[in-house]
Every structure is written in structure tokens, then in C-alpha cells.
Amino acid sequence: MISIRPLEAADAGELCAARCANAAFLAPFEPVRSATFLTLAGQESAVADQLAARADGLAAPYVVLEDGVIVGQVNLSAISGWPHHSANLGYWIAERCCGRGVGTAAVRAVLAAAFDDLGLHRVQAGTLLPNTSSRRVLERNGFRQVGIARRYLEIAGEWRDHVLFERVIDDAVSRPLPVPVDVRPARYRDAGALADLVNVVASERPPTLLTVGGHTASSERRHGRSGEGRLVLVLVAWRDGAVVGRVDVVRDDHPNATHFAEIGIVVARSHRGCGIATQLLAAGITAARAEGIASLEALVFVDNAASLGLFRRAGFVEEGVRRGRYLRASVPVDVVVLRSGAIADLL
């Protein structure tokens, strides 16, 4: 589970260990540090400076936690009161957490604090031009690009250009951290619940699934066994004692395209809007990557804005529209084709 909490003086030791473990990874993205920065004394001094800035109302420093362990920091600095009510956002995340949505969740949480608790109107952030991962983190949290600042910060000993972003409170409603779910491989006994989930969602109007329903526990079990290896995985989201979502990854049926797969996600209406689809997608991408899948494709109805946004935020790019590709209520409808490019670049 990902969360943030205000920085404390007692965090210096754990931050020192995390910083030392990630020193080489973070070096290309940060200013050159003093010789003592990666020591306990150095981290105690850094933490003391941040706490002093917080006491003066100039900063709001937080630590990022994964299952209670510090895996990074996210900070609001240069806080300005009336008439600006603004701050700068910065963060770092441990290398082992990259590509799993940790940065996105941390930024989402600090935005909620900025707008809801601190009463800020605007939050600014900047990324190095080549840092597409951080750019996606900001864009997934509603930031908009406002321009390029030349020689903006001295990073790794050189003055580097940065892409500048802004997020204004009115741009979107700040949302809480995603509701945690247990995402695990589907089991034999899940077949009935998986079939019920698809049938209920398929009956919604307007439809969001390409399937027309009619699934049974038997058909789900056959799905898990069929395809001569085409089916890569079915993961289920389990919460409140029930299956509330699923993600399927199926390889292309051409013998020379087994590195390519289609991904599909279903979430129960009762559990939408709280980050479960994002968690399922992240888990599906990670599992597909481990199975040797190099690229993913998703097919989404053109009017399914929520799913289109989900895949776009993860790094999928629209390749085009397939006209009349599927029937919906006996009427041909269009679907958007989204491709991932290299799966390693997602999230």
C-alpha cells in the first residue's frame, strides 16, 4: 500500500539508508550534493532544514511509504501565500519502485494535501526534458505543460533546461489515494465470480465491454485452458470478500507475433473511480513484461472516456480507429486502438 505522511526528525536514519541505496540512480536528476549528504549527520541536517522551512510556512515535506517502509520523498517548497497561494512540487522515488505507479500515487496524495489542507491555488513542477517518466506522473495527476525554461536548474553539475508544468485547483478535483486491493492470479474457484462480473458489466448501458456477456463458470475455465498458450494471464482484484475486477492478457494468435498481446480490464461499477483499474493495469503490465511480452494493445469504445484516459495515462498511444469493428445492440460501432510501444516504457 502506498501512502505519504509528514516528515519527522526520526526519519533521518531510514532516509539515509534509502538515499545511499539509490545514490547512483538519482544522481543524473539532482544537484551535486555535499560530501556529507549521504551520511547520517548529513541527512539529519537536511531533515532539520526541511522541518525549519515547514515551521516557517515555506515548505511541506513528506515521506513516501510502501507498506510502511520509506521509499522516497515528495515535497512542496517555496510556498507563497496571498495573492499567489502557490508552491513548487518535487519528489524522488527509489529505483525498485519505478514503473509501479508509486510516484503517481505519491503526487496525487500531496496534491490533495496542497489543495484541501494547505489551501493552495496552484502547484508548479519541472522535469528534465528527457525524463518522460516524471512527465507522465505529472500528466496523470492533471498537470499541464506551460513551456520550457532554459538553463533552469544546475543538475549533475550542469545547467539544464526543464519542461515546466502547472496544476491549478480548478483543473480537476483532487482525489484520495487509490483504494488498495489484493491483485492476484485467477484461481479455479474464481471462475463463477469472474463470469458474473463480466455479465453484469456487459449488461450496462451504454456498454463498455466488447463482449456481449453470456459467460459461465465453465466458459471461464475453458478460457483459462484454451488458446494453446495464447492466454498469458488473468489477474483478479479481490476486495471486501469479492472479485471486483479482472485484467486479461492474451497473446496475438500469429505464430510470429507471440511477443505481442492484447490487454483488457473490467471493474465492477461499485468499485470504480477509486484507482482499482489503475492497479489492475499496472499489475497486468508487470506480469506481461515478466512473461516476455514486448508490446500491448487495447481496444476501447470511442465513447468510453474513462478507459481511454486510463490507458493514455499509462503511456499507451492512440494508433487509430477501427470503423464498425464491433456490433453493439446490432449496430456497428467504432473502437480506438491504443498501443503501448515498448512495454518497458509504460507507467
C-alpha positions in Angstrom: 0.0 0.0 0.0 1.3 3.5 -1.0 0.9 6.4 1.4 2.5 9.7 2.5 3.0 11.3 5.9 4.7 14.4 7.1 8.4 14.2 7.5 9.7 13.6 11.0 13.1 14.1 12.6 13.3 10.4 13.4 13.2 9.6 9.6 16.8 10.7 9.0 18.3 7.2 9.6 15.8 5.4 7.2 16.2 8.2 4.6 20.0 7.9 4.8 19.8 4.2 4.0 17.3 4.8 1.2 19.4 7.6 -0.3 22.6 5.6 -0.2 20.9 2.6 -1.9 19.7 4.9 -4.7 22.5 7.3 -5.0 23.7 6.2 -8.5 20.1 6.1 -9.7 19.2 9.6 -8.5 22.5 11.4 -9.4 21.5 12.3 -13.0 18.4 14.0 -11.8 19.6 16.0 -8.8 22.1 18.8 -7.9 25.6 17.7 -6.9 25.4 17.0 -3.2 28.0 17.8 -0.5 30.4 15.1 0.6 28.5 14.6 3.9 25.0 14.4 2.3 24.9 10.6 2.2 25.8 10.3 5.9 23.5 10.1 8.9 24.7 13.5 10.0 24.1 14.9 6.5 20.5 13.5 6.5 19.8 14.8 10.0 20.9 18.3 8.8 18.8 18.0 5.6 15.7 16.9 7.6 16.3 19.7 10.1 16.4 22.3 7.3 13.1 20.9 5.8 11.4 20.9 9.2 12.5 24.5 9.9 11.1 25.6 6.5 7.8 23.9 7.4 7.7 25.7 10.7 8.2 29.0 8.8 5.3 28.1 6.5 7.6 27.8 3.5 7.5 24.1 2.8 5.5 20.9 3.4 7.9 17.9 3.3 6.5 14.3 3.3 8.0 10.8 3.1 6.6 8.2 0.7 5.8 4.9 2.2 5.2 1.5 0.7 3.8 -0.9 3.3 5.2 1.3 6.0 8.7 1.5 4.6 10.2 4.8 3.3 10.8 4.6 -0.5 11.0 8.3 -1.3 10.0 11.8 -0.6 7.6 14.3 -2.0 7.8 17.9 -1.1 6.0 21.2 -1.5 8.6 24.1 -1.4 8.6 27.8 -1.9 5.1 28.0 -0.5 3.8 31.5 -1.2 0.7 33.0 0.5 -1.7 35.7 -0.7 -2.1 36.6 -3.5 -0.3 33.6 -5.1 -1.2 30.7 -2.9 1.3 28.5 -4.8 4.1 26.1 -4.3 6.7 24.0 -6.1 6.5 20.3 -6.2 9.5 17.9 -6.1 9.8 14.2 -5.4 12.1 11.2 -5.6 11.3 7.5 -5.6 13.5 4.5 -5.0 14.6 2.8 -8.2 12.9 -0.5 -7.2 9.6 1.2 -7.1 9.7 2.8 -10.5 7.2 1.6 -13.1 4.6 0.6 -10.5 2.6 3.8 -10.0 4.3 4.7 -6.7 5.3 8.2 -7.9 1.8 8.8 -9.4 0.2 7.8 -6.1 2.6 10.0 -4.0 2.0 13.1 -6.2 -1.8 12.5 -6.1 -1.7 12.4 -2.3 0.4 15.5 -1.9 -1.9 17.4 -4.3 -4.8 16.5 -2.0 -2.8 18.0 0.9 -1.9 21.1 -1.1 -5.4 21.9 -2.2 -7.5 20.5 0.6 -5.3 21.1 3.7 -3.0 24.0 2.8 -5.5 25.9 0.7 -3.2 26.4 -2.3 -4.4 27.6 -5.6 -1.5 26.5 -7.9 1.3 23.9 -7.8 4.2 24.1 -10.2 6.7 21.4 -11.2 9.5 20.9 -13.6 11.2 17.9 -15.2 14.3 17.4 -17.3 13.5 17.2 -21.0 14.5 13.5 -21.3 12.7 12.5 -18.1 9.5 11.2 -19.8 8.6 9.0 -16.8 8.3 12.0 -14.4 6.4 13.9 -17.2 3.8 11.1 -17.3 3.5 11.1 -13.5 2.6 14.8 -13.6 0.3 14.5 -16.6 -1.6 11.6 -14.9 -2.2 14.0 -12.0 -3.7 16.8 -14.1 -0.6 18.9 -14.7 -0.4 20.9 -17.9 2.8 21.8 -19.7 3.4 25.6 -19.8 6.7 25.9 -21.6 10.5 25.2 -21.5 12.7 27.0 -19.0 16.3 27.3 -20.4 19.1 26.5 -18.0 16.6 26.3 -15.2 18.5 24.2 -12.6 22.0 23.0 -12.1 21.6 19.3 -12.3 24.6 16.9 -12.0 26.9 19.8 -12.4 25.4 21.3 -15.5 22.7 24.0 -16.1 19.9 22.1 -17.7 16.7 23.0 -19.5 13.4 21.9 -17.9 9.8 21.4 -19.0 7.6 23.4 -16.7 4.1 22.2 -15.6 1.3 23.7 -13.6 -1.7 22.3 -11.8 -4.5 24.7 -10.7 -7.0 23.6 -8.2 -9.9 24.1 -10.7 -8.3 21.9 -13.3 -9.6 18.7 -11.6 -10.9 17.6 -8.3 -8.1 16.2 -6.1 -8.7 12.5 -5.4 -7.6 10.4 -2.4 -5.1 7.6 -2.8 -6.4 4.5 -4.6 -8.3 2.0 -2.6 -5.9 -0.9 -2.0 -7.0 -4.3 -3.4 -5.4 -7.7 -3.5 -4.4 -8.3 -7.1 -3.5 -12.0 -7.7 -3.6 -14.6 -10.4 -7.1 -16.1 -11.0 -7.8 -19.4 -9.4 -10.0 -22.3 -10.5 -12.7 -21.4 -7.9 -12.8 -17.8 -9.1 -14.5 -18.9 -12.4 -18.1 -18.2 -11.3 -17.3 -14.8 -9.8 -15.3 -13.8 -12.9 -18.2 -14.8 -15.2 -20.7 -12.9 -13.1 -18.5 -9.8 -13.2 -18.3 -9.8 -17.0 -22.1 -10.5 -17.4 -23.1 -7.6 -15.1 -20.7 -5.1 -16.7 -21.7 -6.3 -20.2 -25.3 -5.5 -19.4 -24.6 -1.9 -18.6 -25.9 0.9 -20.8 -24.1 2.3 -22.6 -22.0 -0.8 -22.9 -18.3 -0.5 -22.2 -17.2 -4.1 -23.0 -16.6 -5.6 -26.4 -18.1 -8.9 -25.1 -21.9 -9.3 -25.0 -21.9 -11.4 -21.8 -23.3 -14.9 -21.5 -20.3 -16.1 -19.6 -20.5 -19.1 -17.3 -18.1 -20.6 -14.8 -17.4 -23.4 -17.4 -16.6 -20.8 -20.2 -14.2 -19.0 -17.8 -12.5 -22.3 -17.0 -12.2 -23.0 -20.8 -10.8 -19.5 -21.3 -8.1 -20.3 -18.8 -7.2 -23.5 -20.6 -7.7 -22.6 -24.3 -5.7 -20.8 -26.9 -2.7 -23.1 -27.0 -0.7 -20.8 -24.8 -2.3 -17.6 -26.1 -3.7 -16.7 -22.7 -0.8 -15.1 -20.8 -2.7 -14.4 -17.6 -5.9 -13.5 -15.8 -5.5 -11.4 -12.6 -8.3 -10.6 -10.3 -8.8 -7.7 -7.9 -10.2 -9.0 -4.6 -11.8 -6.6 -2.1 -14.5 -6.7 0.5 -14.7 -10.5 0.2 -15.5 -10.5 -3.5 -13.9 -10.3 -7.0 -14.3 -6.6 -8.0 -12.1 -6.5 -11.1 -10.0 -8.5 -13.6 -7.3 -8.0 -16.2 -6.7 -10.4 -19.1 -3.6 -10.5 -21.3 -3.9 -12.7 -24.5 -1.1 -13.2 -27.0 -1.5 -12.5 -30.7 -2.6 -15.7 -32.5 0.0 -15.4 -35.2 3.0 -17.7 -34.6 5.5 -14.9 -35.3 3.8 -12.4 -33.1 3.8 -14.1 -29.7 5.7 -11.2 -28.2 2.6 -9.1 -28.8 -0.6 -9.2 -26.7 -4.0 -7.6 -26.1 -4.9 -6.4 -22.6 -8.4 -5.8 -21.3 -9.7 -4.6 -17.9 -13.1 -5.0 -16.2 -14.1 -3.3 -12.9 -17.4 -3.6 -11.0 -19.4 -0.4 -11.1 -19.4 -0.3 -7.3 -15.7 -0.1 -7.2 -14.9 2.4 -10.0 -13.3 5.8 -9.5 -11.0 4.7 -6.7 -7.9 3.6 -8.6 -8.6 -0.2 -8.9 -8.4 -0.1 -12.7 -5.0 1.6 -12.4 -3.8 -1.0 -10.0 -5.0 -3.8 -12.3 -3.4 -2.3 -15.3 -0.1 -1.8 -13.5 -0.2 -5.4 -12.3 -1.1 -6.7 -15.8 1.8 -4.8 -17.4 4.3 -6.0 -14.8 3.1 -9.7 -15.3 3.1 -9.4 -19.1 6.6 -8.0 -19.0 7.7 -10.9 -16.9 6.2 -13.3 -19.5 8.3 -11.8 -22.3 5.5 -9.7 -23.9 7.2 -6.7 -25.7 4.1 -4.7 -26.6 0.5 -4.4 -25.6 -2.7 -3.3 -27.4 -6.0 -2.2 -26.0 -9.3 -1.8 -27.9 -11.7 0.7 -26.4 -15.1 2.0 -27.5 -14.7 5.6 -28.7 -17.2 6.9 -26.1 -15.5 5.1 -23.1 -13.7 8.2 -21.9 -12.7 6.6 -18.6 -10.9 3.6 -20.2 -9.3 5.9 -22.8 -7.9 8.1 -20.1 -6.7 5.1 -18.1 -4.6 3.7 -21.0 -3.3 7.2 -22.1 -2.1 7.9 -18.5 -0.2 4.6 -18.5 1.7 5.6 -21.7 -0.4 4.0 -24.4 -0.7 5.9 -27.6 -3.7 6.0 -29.9 -2.9 4.3 -33.2 -6.2 4.9 -34.9 -9.9 4.0 -35.0 -11.3 0.8 -36.4 -14.6 1.7 -38.1 -17.6 -0.5 -37.3 -15.2 -3.1 -35.8 -17.8 -4.5 -33.3 -21.6 -4.7 -33.0 -23.3 -3.0 -30.1 -27.1 -3.6 -30.0 -26.7 -4.9 -33.5 -25.3 -1.6 -34.7 -21.6 -1.4 -35.9 -19.6 0.8 -33.6 -16.0 2.2 -33.7 -13.2 1.3 -31.4 -10.0 3.1 -30.6 -6.8 1.1 -30.9 -4.2 2.0 -28.3 -0.6 0.6 -28.5 2.0 0.6 -25.8 5.1 0.8 -27.8 7.9 -0.8 -25.8 6.3 -2.3 -22.7 9.4 -1.2 -20.6 8.3 2.4 -21.1 4.9 2.1 -19.6 3.9 3.6 -16.3 
